[in-house]
Amino acid sequence: MMTPASGTPVMKPSSPEGISENFRNRRVALIGAPTDIGAGHRGGSMGPEALRVAGIQHALASLGIHVIDQGNVSGPPNPVLPPKDGYRHLDEAVFWCERVRDAIYDSMKAGDFPVMLGGDHALAIGSVAGVSRYCAERNKPLVVFWLDAHADFNTPDSSPSGNIHGMPAAVLAGYGHPKLLNIGHTRPVLDASRIVQIGIRSVDAVEKIKVREGGVRVFDMRQVDEIGMRAVMEKALNFARAENAHLHVSFDVDFLDPMIAPGVGTTVSGGPNYREAQLCMEMIYDSGLLGSLDIVELNPAFDLHNKTAELAVELVESLFGKQILARNPARPLPTY
């Protein structure tokens, strides 16, 4: 069930200049999931509204994109309970993920480009499950870019907290409680080798073994430091392009360095700076592969005057084609 969002529900594009065909003839559907059920800190439930306040709908519409705000999926409140059998809030998280799954799938089936506004990263179990079902029905391979400070590949035996937002990548790859695994239309939702993690820099000890054994493709911050964001993104995008894949981007805001993005519950120093993050998003847009998006773990309770939400919106603008100078193939800029 969807509840209405604040503000104007539909915003018509103001200018089609420079917009790729990927977005020109499709609506972008904003789908809120206001919960922190899988997180260790309260406040992520306010993330969708913070992104709306930061002007995400207007920002995309100003690029010439037809944007509709479909409101929020609804679910149970956060009971703030301790772990039980290695999981915190298992049944509540399953409920939320199933609602997100259905909303994302229905949106794609209607021909829209879904943007899930989180909420914590456990919700990606639902969003990727919905995208995966849609792709499977069309025999389209799926690749997921996991932009995050954390690998999110824990299971109860490796998680120090039992928080499910530290487990979604593992669940999607087939590791976890049957209730979580059953959210997808298949087990696993996708092979771990089709998860491409970029920017990670905080991985629990046992989790490191699981990531390697699972075959996740990882570009951690050392690789970003050594070869640069451009080379990392070229490698990641070349893989997705070779697979002729639908590309789903799961953007955890703690991917960014906390110096520029303090509004998250689990900050980890040493993340991508402003320009590295912009280049990452710009190159994804240039690839023409992007088909669906999560924005998760924004926590206004830790933010400063909505600074992190505003930065997230700037980055999403780049992901959808905002350029420093509008590109005109008929009149390219001179090279020097």
N, C-alpha and C positions, 0 to 999 in steps of 0.2 A: 504494500500500500504506500502511495506517495502522498506526502503532505505539501501544501503550497509553500513556495519560497517567498521571501520578501522581495520587493522591487518589481520591476517590469518583467513578466514571464517570457516575453518574446522581444528580441531586439533585432531589427532589420539591419543588414549591412549598410555602411555609409560609403564605402569605396571599394571597388573590386580590384584596384591596381595591384599587380604583382602577386596575386593569390594563386597558389597552385591548384591544379584540377582536383587534387585530393580533397579540397575544402570548398571549391567554388560552387559545386552543385549539391552540397550536403549540408544539412543542419548540424551544428554542434550542440549536443544535448548535455547540459550540466545536471548531474545527479548527486545530490548530497547524501552523505551517510554520517550523521552527527552522533558518533559514539566513540568512547575511549575504552570500550569493554575489554580490549586485548592488551591495553597498555599498563604500565606501572605507575603512571602519573595521571591525575585527572586534568581535564582541560582540552584534550583533543576533540571532544565533542563540539567545541565551539569553532573548530577549523573551517567547516563549510561556510558559516556566516562571516568569518573573518575574510575569506577569499571574496565573498560577495561584496562586503564593505570595501575591500581594496579595488573593486571595480572589474572583476574578471569578465563579466558579461559585456560591459561597455568596451573593454580593451580588445576583445576578440571581434566585436562588431565593427570597431573602428578600422579593422584590417580588411573589411569587406566580407566578413563571414556572417552567415545567418545563425544566430544563437538563440536557443530556447532553454530557459531554466525550468526543469521538470520538478523542482522542489526536492524534498527529502524522502528517502525511504525511512520507515519507522521500525522501532524494535524496543526491546526491554531496556530499562535503565541499568546503569552500572551498579551492581550490588556491593562492590568493594569487599570481596571475600578473599580469604587466603586460598592457596592452591589446594586442589583435591585430586589425588591420583596423578599429580604432576602437571595439572592444568588449572589456570584461573579462569573461571567464568566460561567453561566449555560450552554448555548448552546455550547460553546467551550469545556467545560468539558465533556458534553455528546458525542461530536464528538470523543474526544480522547478515552473515555472509550469504545465506540463502536468498535473502531479500535483495541484496546487492547483485548477486548472480542473475536473478530474474530480471531486475531492472536494466542491467547492462545488456543482457541477451535481447530483451524486448526492444530496446533502443536500436540495437544494431539491425535487428530484423526489420524495423521500420525504416531502415536506410540512413539512420543518423550516425554521427561520430560521437561516441560517449566519452564524457570526462567525469570521472568519479571524484567528488570532493570529499576527502576524509577529514576527520576520523583517523583511527590508527591503522597501521599497516596490516593487521590481521585481515582487514577487509579485502585485501588483494586476493585472498583465497577465493572470495566470491566473484570479484571483477574478472580475474583471469579465467575462472571456471566458465563464466558467461561468454567471454570472448572465445575461449577454446571450443565451446559447443557450436557457436556460430561458424567458426572457421572449419570445424570438422564436417559440418553439414555441406560445406562448399569445397571440400578437399583442398583447403588452403593451409599450408604449414604456418605454425605460430612460433614466433620468437619473442621473448620478453626481455627488455632491458631493465635491469634492477638498479636504479640510481639510489645509492644508500651508503651510509657510514657502516652499516652492519650487514652481515651475510644473511641473517634471518633464517638460518638453517638448523636451528635447535630442535630437539625433541625433548620429552620430559627427562630423559636420563642425562642430558647435557645442559638443560636450561637451569640457571641458578634461581630463577624467579617463578617459572610456570606461566609467564605472560605470553599469550599466543601471538602478540605482534613480533616476537622473536622467532617465530616458527613458520611463517607463511611460505617461504621458498621451499622449505623441506616438505610441507604438506603438498604443495603443487607437484613436487617431484616424487610423491608417493610414500613419505615417511610421516607417521603420526596416527592419531586416534581415528578409528573407523568412522566416527561421526563427522570428522573433518574431511576425511578422504572421500566420503560419500557426497560431498557438496559438488564435486565434479561429475560430469557425465561418464568419465572413464577414470581408471586408476592406472598410472598416475594421470593427472591432468595434462602434463607434458613431461618429456624426458628432461632430466636435469641439465643435459648438455645444451638445451635450448634456452636456458636461463643465462643471460650475460650480465654479470655484476660489474658495475663501474663505480669506482671511488671508495670501495670498502676499506676500512682501517680499524675495525673493532670486531674481533672474532673470538668467541670463547674457545677454550682449549680443546674440548672434545669436538666442538663444532668444526674446527679446522680439519679434523680427520674426516668428518662426514662430508664436508664440501669437496675435498679431494676425491674421496671414494665415490661420491655421487656423480662426479664429472662436470660440475658447474664450470662455465667459462668465466674466469675472474680477471678483471683488470683492477688491481688494488691501487692505493695511492702511491706505492713505490713505483709501479709501472707508469703512472701518470707523471711522477717526478722525473723518471729516467728518460722516457721517450716523448713526453708531452701529450696533452689532451688531443691534439689533432691526430697523432699517430694511433692513439688508443681508439678514437672514434672511427678512424678509417678501418682498423682491424675489425671492430665490432660490426660496423655497417656492412663491410664486405661479406661477413658471415651471413648476416640477415639477407643481403641481396642475393647471394649465391643460393640460398634456400628458397628464393622467391616468396618470402614470408610476409604475412601480416605482422607488423611490429606493434607490440603493446609496450608502452613505457610506464613503469611503475616508479613514480618520482616521490621518494621520501625526502622531505625537506631537510632532514638531518644529513643528507648527502653533502650539503653546503658547509663551508667552514663556519663555525659559530660566531666568528668575528663579524660576519655579514648577515648571519641568520640565527639570532639567539632564540627565536620563538619555537623551540622544540623541547620535548621532555628528556631526550637522551642525547645531549651534545657530545661530540667527539672532535677534538682539535685536529687541525691538519687536513681539512677537506678542501675541495676546489674553491678557488677564489672567484670573484665576480666574473672576470673575463674568461676563465676556464669554463665556468658553468654556462656562460652565454655561448661560447664556441660549441660546447657539447650540444646544446639545444639547436643552434643554427645548423649544425651539420646533420642532425636528425631530420630537420625540416628539408634541407637540401636533398636528402636521399629520396624523398617522396614515398617512403615506406610506412610512415606513421599511420596507424589505424585506430588507436584507442589509447586512453591515458588515465592514470591514477595520479592524484595529488594527495599525499597523506602525511600524517604526523605533525602538521602545523598545530601548535599549541599556544593560543593567544595568552594564556595565563603566564607564560614565560617570555612573552614578547615585549617590545618597547614601541608603543604608539603604532602598532600594526605594521612595523617595519618589515618583518619577515613575510607576512602575507603580501605586502606590496612588491617585495622582491620576487616572490614566487610568481606573481602575476606578470612581472616583467619577463621572467624566464619563459613562461608559457606563451607570451606574445612572440618571443623568438622561435619557440617550438612550432608556432603556427604561421611563421613567415615574416615577422617584422624585420626589416632591414635598416641598416644605418642610412643607406641611400636606396630608394626604390629601384628595382632592376627592370630594365627595359631591353629585351633581347634585340629589338630593332635598332637601339642606340646604346651599345655597350660602352661602359666607361673606358677611357684609354688606360693602358698599362704603362708602367714606368720602370 
